[in-house]
Amino acid sequence: MHPNKPPPLLRSINKPYARLNVTQQNTFVPNIPQGYKCHHNLNKHDNAYGACIISKDQFKSIPIQFPEEFENNMAGIEIKHENTSLCFVSLYCRPSARNQEKLIKTAINKLGLQLPNSIIAIYINERNKIWGSSSTTQIGHSLEQTISAHNLNIANRDPAECSFIPPGISFIDVTAAGDKTIIAY
């Protein structure tokens, strides 16, 4: 975490390189900072790659259950505060996977009525100019249409606003937010 910025309340982590606890037969993500908890559906067969979320301990979070076929690639929590709630979903669309679009649509459909109060962090190796890439691929265009059809907004920062962009970066992370969700940078 950056020493000059306040610590994040939530963070999406893809490819967390989780480990298998052979004794307890469970998967865990190492090096979670103190004061945070980890949420994931990583399985013991393919635990290095996938999605997880870390959140501050102070949040009361409810896990969002996803279909078993996507257990490694999706993690989600619902955080309730007073009379409102926020759903936060992390998706890891493995470049070699043939079902990337199905994964994204499954997450959107699972959120249902909560979609306007949701943030979906997507790690996908597809480009689109609207999320900061220099070009748009066919799958990137298809993802844009899916996001638009569900009244989600691209919440990526403009690359010109970023303080550091590694050479050769190809902005492959997409943040989509529901209409009732405000993201402050």
BAFI-3210 file (N, C-alpha, C; in Angstrom, 3 decimals, decimal comma, padded with zeros to 6 digits):
// residues 185
n [1|2|3|4|5|6|7|8|9|10|11|12|13|14|15|16|17|18|19|20|21|22|23|24|25|26|27|28|29|30|31|32|33|34|35|36|37|38|39|40|41|42|43|44|45|46|47|48|49|50|51|52|53|54|55|56|57|58|59|60|61|62|63|64|65|66|67|68|69|70|71|72|73|74|75|76|77|78|79|80|81|82|83|84|85|86|87|88|89|90|91|92|93|94|95|96|97|98|99|100|101|102|103|104|105|106|107|108|109|110|111|112|113|114|115|116|117|118|119|120|121|122|123|124|125|126|127|128|129|130|131|132|133|134|135|136|137|138|139|140|141|142|143|144|145|146|147|148|149|150|151|152|153|154|155|156|157|158|159|160|161|162|163|164|165|166|167|168|169|170|171|172|173|174|175|176|177|178|179|180|181|182|183|184|185]
n.u [000,835|000,473|002,625|001,981|-000,713|-004,081|-005,027|-006,705|-010,252|-011,435|-010,181|-009,524|-008,052|-006,238|-004,965|-003,828|-001,959|-002,526|-002,307|-002,275|-003,446|-002,487|-002,985|-005,436|-006,922|-007,719|-007,807|-005,746|-004,948|-001,859|-000,135|-002,001|-002,784|-002,641|-005,683|-007,350|-009,504|-009,829|-011,637|-012,708|-013,212|-011,477|-010,244|-008,735|-007,386|-006,554|-005,347|-003,535|-004,190|-006,860|-009,595|-009,857|-010,900|-009,916|-010,889|-011,530|-011,519|-013,527|-015,847|-019,007|-019,484|-021,113|-020,742|-021,030|-022,513|-021,404|-021,789|-020,394|-018,740|-017,376|-015,943|-013,224|-012,729|-014,310|-015,156|-017,086|-018,669|-021,183|-021,706|-023,220|-024,508|-026,023|-028,942|-028,359|-026,608|-023,635|-022,416|-019,558|-017,570|-015,083|-013,562|-011,764|-010,747|-009,386|-006,882|-006,692|-009,156|-012,261|-014,718|-015,150|-017,028|-019,373|-018,746|-018,679|-021,330|-022,669|-021,934|-023,107|-025,839|-026,222|-026,035|-028,335|-031,039|-029,406|-027,516|-027,377|-026,140|-023,492|-020,051|-017,926|-014,978|-012,918|-010,597|-009,307|-007,974|-008,426|-008,863|-010,080|-010,852|-012,416|-011,819|-009,231|-007,320|-005,161|-006,322|-009,197|-010,407|-012,287|-013,573|-013,301|-014,985|-017,417|-017,636|-017,923|-020,483|-022,038|-021,684|-022,814|-025,458|-026,471|-026,710|-024,377|-021,486|-018,333|-015,677|-013,014|-009,986|-008,867|-006,097|-004,323|-004,514|-003,187|-000,491|001,659|002,550|003,424|005,887|004,697|002,275|-001,036|-003,678|-005,725|-007,458|-010,737|-013,140|-016,394|-019,314|-022,410|-025,370|-026,068|-023,786|-021,018|-017,755|-014,856|-011,734]
n.v [-001,165|002,274|004,631|007,372|007,734|007,370|004,192|001,755|001,009|-001,147|-003,684|-005,110|-008,127|-009,834|-012,918|-013,912|-015,700|-017,749|-020,110|-023,586|-025,039|-027,887|-029,475|-028,494|-028,585|-026,318|-023,260|-020,421|-016,910|-015,482|-012,926|-010,870|-007,614|-006,375|-005,751|-006,166|-008,338|-011,295|-012,244|-014,868|-017,382|-019,335|-022,391|-025,563|-026,681|-024,942|-022,589|-020,442|-018,616|-016,375|-014,663|-012,334|-010,454|-007,908|-006,468|-003,878|-004,787|-003,605|-003,519|-005,012|-007,715|-009,646|-012,664|-013,093|-015,573|-017,516|-019,415|-022,734|-023,387|-021,069|-020,520|-019,969|-017,677|-015,555|-013,295|-011,953|-009,492|-008,199|-005,196|-003,839|-000,826|001,212|002,224|001,352|-000,474|-001,873|-003,631|-005,426|-006,722|-008,879|-009,863|-012,267|-012,652|-014,984|-014,976|-017,229|-018,392|-019,403|-018,515|-015,845|-013,735|-014,959|-015,279|-012,590|-011,782|-013,556|-012,597|-010,025|-010,714|-012,120|-010,102|-008,656|-006,815|-005,332|-004,217|-001,374|-000,398|-001,266|-002,250|-003,449|-004,979|-005,739|-007,898|-008,190|-009,272|-007,608|-004,926|-001,531|001,668|003,269|002,565|003,334|002,137|002,014|001,081|-000,756|-003,978|-006,722|-008,281|-006,507|-004,473|-005,864|-006,322|-003,673|-003,141|-004,951|-003,921|-001,371|-002,080|-002,895|-000,645|000,189|002,039|002,996|003,310|003,846|005,669|008,448|007,855|010,020|011,258|009,672|009,169|007,580|005,516|002,442|001,608|000,350|-000,532|-001,845|-001,067|-003,104|-003,519|-003,110|-001,056|-001,158|000,579|000,836|002,896|004,243|004,424|006,094|006,911|007,989|009,405]
n.w [000,000|-000,676|000,846|001,132|000,885|002,142|003,565|001,505|001,563|000,407|-001,757|-004,872|-005,817|-008,178|-009,371|-006,830|-005,877|-003,989|-001,283|-000,436|002,459|003,593|005,839|006,919|004,654|003,134|001,239|001,328|001,339|001,479|003,432|004,025|004,988|008,378|010,077|007,997|006,075|004,084|001,197|-000,748|-003,310|-003,955|-005,186|-004,230|-006,340|-008,331|-007,279|-007,493|-009,425|-009,954|-008,302|-005,628|-002,739|-000,551|002,501|004,905|008,328|009,824|008,342|007,976|006,225|003,714|002,077|-001,461|-003,273|-005,990|-009,066|-009,052|-011,221|-011,740|-009,479|-008,864|-010,288|-009,502|-006,947|-004,374|-002,295|-000,114|001,424|004,149|005,366|007,591|006,100|003,576|000,987|-000,482|-003,192|-004,019|-006,473|-007,672|-010,612|-012,412|-015,500|-017,106|-019,579|-021,284|-021,077|-022,472|-021,837|-021,047|-021,481|-020,577|-017,886|-016,992|-017,555|-015,862|-013,330|-013,416|-013,711|-011,320|-009,422|-009,907|-008,716|-007,116|-008,711|-009,414|-007,114|-007,094|-007,581|-010,014|-010,455|-013,018|-014,362|-017,347|-020,404|-022,637|-024,896|-024,934|-026,022|-024,372|-021,758|-021,492|-023,161|-026,062|-028,337|-029,636|-029,146|-030,611|-028,629|-026,527|-027,419|-027,368|-024,601|-023,757|-024,829|-023,315|-020,720|-021,055|-021,782|-019,367|-017,863|-016,564|-015,605|-016,910|-014,797|-014,804|-014,320|-016,254|-018,298|-018,519|-016,078|-014,320|-012,074|-012,601|-015,230|-016,240|-018,750|-021,840|-020,879|-021,038|-020,261|-018,903|-016,896|-015,842|-014,434|-013,494|-012,620|-010,880|-011,450|-009,071|-007,643|-006,410|-007,144|-005,658|-006,358]
ca.u [000,000|001,256|002,826|001,477|-002,161|-004,783|-005,221|-008,004|-011,272|-011,627|-009,242|-009,658|-006,748|-006,283|-003,774|-003,287|-000,992|-002,976|-001,625|-003,116|-003,107|-002,721|-003,543|-006,846|-007,531|-008,355|-006,961|-005,640|-004,129|-000,889|000,276|-003,100|-002,372|-003,374|-006,869|-008,103|-009,871|-009,804|-012,834|-012,422|-013,786|-010,388|-010,270|-007,408|-006,785|-006,032|-005,468|-002,614|-004,861|-008,256|-010,001|-010,193|-011,140|-009,594|-011,684|-011,254|-012,234|-014,662|-017,044|-019,776|-019,659|-021,802|-020,233|-021,955|-022,252|-021,406|-021,785|-019,149|-017,868|-016,603|-015,523|-011,889|-012,637|-015,226|-015,294|-018,001|-019,207|-022,153|-021,442|-024,401|-024,234|-027,268|-030,054|-027,903|-025,601|-022,770|-021,873|-018,251|-017,250|-013,805|-013,585|-010,510|-011,025|-008,124|-006,742|-006,900|-010,536|-013,161|-016,024|-015,019|-018,288|-020,316|-018,331|-019,116|-022,799|-023,092|-021,788|-024,127|-027,148|-026,271|-026,261|-029,751|-031,537|-028,322|-026,570|-027,113|-025,300|-022,401|-018,799|-017,374|-013,585|-012,712|-009,265|-009,534|-006,916|-009,035|-008,686|-011,125|-010,436|-013,165|-011,193|-007,853|-006,423|-004,891|-007,154|-010,339|-010,524|-013,674|-014,119|-013,394|-016,212|-018,532|-017,733|-018,493|-021,922|-022,631|-021,681|-023,795|-026,809|-026,909|-026,642|-023,173|-020,611|-016,903|-015,177|-011,552|-009,420|-008,237|-004,652|-003,603|-004,573|-002,390|000,829|002,681|002,087|004,592|006,025|004,098|001,033|-002,167|-004,894|-006,606|-008,378|-011,934|-014,007|-017,750|-020,074|-023,837|-025,802|-026,174|-022,489|-020,096|-016,374|-013,974|-010,330]
ca.v [000,000|003,479|005,282|008,744|007,748|006,586|002,806|001,530|000,299|-002,396|-003,845|-006,310|-008,719|-010,931|-013,758|-013,683|-016,741|-018,358|-021,352|-024,654|-025,561|-029,324|-030,013|-028,116|-028,729|-025,096|-022,351|-019,120|-015,906|-014,986|-011,514|-009,907|-006,642|-006,364|-004,904|-006,524|-009,746|-011,721|-012,944|-015,525|-018,701|-020,064|-023,825|-026,114|-027,223|-023,892|-021,456|-019,333|-017,650|-016,209|-013,361|-012,199|-009,093|-007,651|-005,357|-003,514|-005,602|-002,876|-003,727|-006,250|-008,120|-010,902|-013,205|-013,335|-016,919|-017,627|-020,816|-023,463|-023,371|-019,826|-020,242|-019,385|-016,437|-014,543|-013,093|-010,839|-009,250|-007,124|-004,467|-003,084|000,286|001,922|001,784|001,123|-001,522|-001,811|-004,921|-005,286|-007,995|-008,970|-010,897|-012,558|-013,279|-015,576|-014,799|-018,479|-018,866|-019,175|-018,106|-014,545|-012,993|-015,659|-014,945|-011,220|-011,765|-014,275|-011,660|-008,986|-011,311|-012,476|-008,881|-008,336|-005,513|-004,620|-003,718|000,071|-000,146|-002,234|-001,989|-004,685|-004,811|-006,802|-008,064|-008,846|-008,956|-007,066|-003,480|-000,643|003,054|003,937|002,343|003,808|001,451|002,769|000,524|-001,545|-005,312|-007,159|-008,671|-005,256|-003,813|-006,660|-006,031|-002,326|-003,257|-005,630|-002,954|-000,338|-002,660|-003,070|000,677|000,351|003,101|002,733|004,210|003,933|007,014|008,799|007,610|011,286|011,633|008,739|009,708|006,682|004,490|001,664|001,519|-000,819|-000,956|-001,909|-000,927|-004,252|-003,569|-002,322|-000,893|-000,775|000,961|001,065|004,291|004,850|004,274|007,200|006,533|009,145|009,020]
ca.w [000,000|-000,864|002,141|001,173|000,681|003,167|003,119|000,856|002,325|-000,334|-002,858|-005,693|-006,114|-009,140|-009,281|-005,486|-005,522|-002,735|-000,907|000,095|003,780|003,427|007,082|007,045|003,329|002,668|000,490|001,986|000,669|002,463|003,478|004,135|006,004|009,641|010,019|006,799|005,908|002,690|000,723|-002,020|-003,582|-004,600|-004,875|-003,963|-007,553|-009,208|-006,383|-007,743|-010,287|-009,580|-007,790|-004,214|-002,270|000,844|003,024|006,290|009,312|010,385|007,527|008,094|004,829|003,439|000,813|-002,570|-003,797|-007,441|-009,510|-008,813|-012,403|-011,740|-008,110|-008,798|-011,053|-008,983|-005,507|-004,164|-000,962|000,061|002,660|004,567|006,278|007,861|005,243|002,209|000,842|-001,651|-003,617|-004,644|-007,120|-008,361|-011,653|-013,098|-016,797|-017,546|-021,024|-022,019|-020,896|-023,602|-021,330|-020,390|-021,537|-019,695|-016,527|-016,709|-017,524|-014,657|-012,208|-013,560|-013,418|-009,901|-008,654|-010,088|-008,276|-006,435|-009,712|-009,310|-005,937|-007,219|-008,285|-010,555|-010,876|-014,001|-014,938|-018,638|-021,348|-023,853|-024,926|-025,419|-025,808|-023,299|-020,457|-021,477|-024,090|-027,286|-029,407|-029,172|-029,736|-030,798|-027,323|-025,772|-027,875|-026,848|-023,171|-023,663|-025,076|-022,158|-019,621|-021,399|-021,772|-017,977|-017,228|-015,759|-016,081|-016,799|-013,756|-014,875|-014,418|-017,519|-018,168|-018,365|-014,661|-013,516|-011,760|-013,134|-016,159|-016,663|-020,203|-022,472|-020,209|-021,967|-019,456|-019,044|-015,771|-016,099|-013,280|-013,882|-011,429|-011,060|-011,505|-007,742|-006,986|-006,661|-006,855|-005,480|-006,548]
c.u [000,888|001,389|002,236|-000,029|-002,832|-005,007|-006,600|-008,963|-011,519|-010,566|-009,510|-008,255|-006,966|-004,936|-003,113|-002,233|-001,293|-002,231|-002,632|-002,578|-003,476|-003,385|-005,042|-007,617|-008,326|-007,320|-006,927|-004,732|-003,165|-000,736|-000,876|-002,725|-003,239|-004,537|-007,742|-008,489|-009,965|-011,066|-012,488|-013,186|-012,739|-010,430|-008,849|-006,695|-006,099|-005,991|-004,520|-003,280|-006,314|-008,492|-010,206|-010,347|-010,585|-010,397|-011,288|-012,100|-013,509|-015,952|-017,708|-020,115|-020,295|-021,252|-021,354|-021,566|-022,381|-021,395|-020,402|-018,193|-016,986|-015,962|-014,149|-011,849|-013,521|-015,145|-016,209|-018,448|-020,259|-021,866|-022,675|-023,976|-025,496|-028,360|-029,635|-026,899|-024,818|-022,297|-020,566|-017,849|-015,908|-013,883|-012,199|-010,850|-009,691|-008,009|-007,013|-008,339|-011,398|-014,507|-015,991|-016,340|-019,339|-020,010|-018,864|-020,638|-023,340|-023,013|-022,873|-025,501|-027,294|-026,567|-027,698|-030,124|-030,474|-027,349|-026,335|-026,203|-024,080|-021,185|-018,270|-015,973|-013,234|-011,265|-009,477|-008,472|-007,506|-009,006|-009,935|-010,704|-011,176|-012,617|-009,690|-006,879|-006,212|-005,725|-008,295|-010,356|-012,003|-014,306|-014,234|-014,647|-017,445|-018,736|-018,325|-020,009|-022,638|-022,743|-022,749|-025,229|-027,356|-026,781|-025,491|-022,303|-019,159|-016,338|-013,654|-011,124|-008,856|-006,731|-003,841|-003,577|-003,688|-000,990|001,952|002,021|003,323|004,675|005,389|002,796|-000,118|-003,475|-005,895|-007,547|-009,531|-012,730|-015,348|-018,536|-021,529|-024,179|-025,851|-024,853|-021,577|-018,704|-015,548|-012,535|-009,461]
c.v [001,239|004,241|006,687|008,850|006,994|005,166|002,617|000,799|-001,075|-002,472|-005,164|-006,819|-009,873|-011,623|-013,589|-014,694|-017,315|-019,662|-022,339|-025,075|-027,035|-029,919|-029,745|-028,255|-027,485|-024,219|-021,020|-018,208|-015,347|-013,466|-010,516|-008,928|-006,731|-005,378|-005,174|-007,993|-010,036|-012,510|-013,576|-016,837|-019,584|-021,529|-024,360|-026,619|-026,168|-022,583|-020,290|-018,232|-017,551|-014,820|-013,424|-010,717|-009,005|-006,426|-005,089|-004,385|-004,936|-003,079|-005,051|-006,667|-009,495|-011,429|-013,364|-014,682|-016,919|-019,099|-021,451|-023,410|-022,119|-019,538|-019,589|-017,966|-015,315|-014,496|-011,895|-010,737|-008,153|-006,502|-003,639|-002,026|001,128|001,390|001,494|-000,031|-001,291|-003,221|-004,651|-006,654|-007,869|-010,129|-011,042|-013,329|-013,753|-015,456|-016,066|-018,997|-018,503|-018,602|-016,761|-013,782|-013,632|-015,343|-013,567|-011,146|-012,494|-013,353|-010,594|-009,534|-011,669|-011,246|-008,389|-006,930|-004,687|-003,966|-002,202|000,443|-001,063|-001,651|-003,345|-004,374|-006,008|-006,778|-008,852|-008,368|-008,538|-005,552|-002,763|000,780|003,699|003,620|002,574|003,110|002,310|002,275|-000,277|-002,879|-005,662|-007,540|-007,446|-004,487|-004,544|-006,406|-004,642|-002,378|-003,919|-004,669|-001,895|-000,858|-002,829|-001,778|000,807|001,428|002,672|003,777|004,296|005,394|007,210|008,566|008,897|011,748|010,755|009,304|008,843|005,655|003,718|001,595|000,233|-001,283|-000,936|-001,948|-002,051|-004,406|-002,616|-002,251|-000,390|-000,493|001,203|002,538|004,983|004,807|005,418|006,755|007,807|008,668|009,732]
c.w [000,000|000,457|002,249|000,970|001,819|002,658|002,501|001,791|001,730|-001,413|-003,558|-005,997|-007,082|-009,148|-007,911|-005,044|-004,140|-002,500|-000,345|001,456|003,757|004,667|007,183|005,736|002,919|001,973|001,223|001,179|001,713|002,403|003,439|005,251|007,266|009,532|008,804|006,854|004,417|002,361|-000,622|-002,108|-004,243|-004,198|-004,739|-005,209|-008,408|-008,435|-006,644|-008,552|-009,863|-009,033|-006,288|-003,893|-000,858|001,275|004,467|007,204|009,814|009,592|007,866|006,671|004,743|002,117|-000,217|-003,170|-005,320|-007,827|-009,367|-010,003|-012,456|-010,383|-008,018|-009,353|-010,543|-007,467|-005,340|-002,725|-001,038|001,416|002,972|005,570|006,393|006,934|003,811|002,179|-000,444|-001,940|-004,351|-005,168|-007,828|-009,345|-012,266|-014,362|-017,369|-019,068|-021,831|-021,929|-022,099|-023,145|-020,607|-020,353|-020,622|-018,231|-016,130|-016,620|-016,297|-013,445|-012,249|-013,195|-011,948|-009,040|-008,776|-009,670|-007,558|-007,419|-009,622|-008,137|-005,942|-007,916|-008,731|-011,077|-011,757|-014,492|-016,221|-019,618|-022,692|-023,769|-025,438|-025,072|-024,642|-021,910|-020,495|-022,389|-025,330|-028,463|-028,784|-029,901|-029,874|-029,453|-026,416|-026,137|-027,344|-025,353|-022,943|-023,845|-023,900|-020,983|-019,851|-021,313|-020,359|-017,169|-016,232|-016,396|-015,923|-015,837|-013,747|-014,918|-015,813|-017,353|-017,975|-016,906|-013,780|-013,296|-012,327|-014,036|-016,610|-018,186|-020,727|-021,841|-021,211|-021,195|-019,655|-017,863|-016,036|-014,806|-013,783|-012,608|-011,793|-010,968|-010,145|-006,975|-007,396|-006,243|-006,771|-005,609|-005,548]
res [m|h|p|n|k|p|p|p|l|l|r|s|i|n|k|p|y|a|r|l|n|v|t|q|q|n|t|f|v|p|n|i|p|q|g|y|k|c|h|h|n|l|n|k|h|d|n|a|y|g|a|c|i|i|s|k|d|q|f|k|s|i|p|i|q|f|p|e|e|f|e|n|n|m|a|g|i|e|i|k|h|e|n|t|s|l|c|f|v|s|l|y|c|r|p|s|a|r|n|q|e|k|l|i|k|t|a|i|n|k|l|g|l|q|l|p|n|s|i|i|a|i|y|i|n|e|r|n|k|i|w|g|s|s|s|t|t|q|i|g|h|s|l|e|q|t|i|s|a|h|n|l|n|i|a|n|r|d|p|a|e|c|s|f|i|p|p|g|i|s|f|i|d|v|t|a|a|g|d|k|t|i|i|a|y]
***
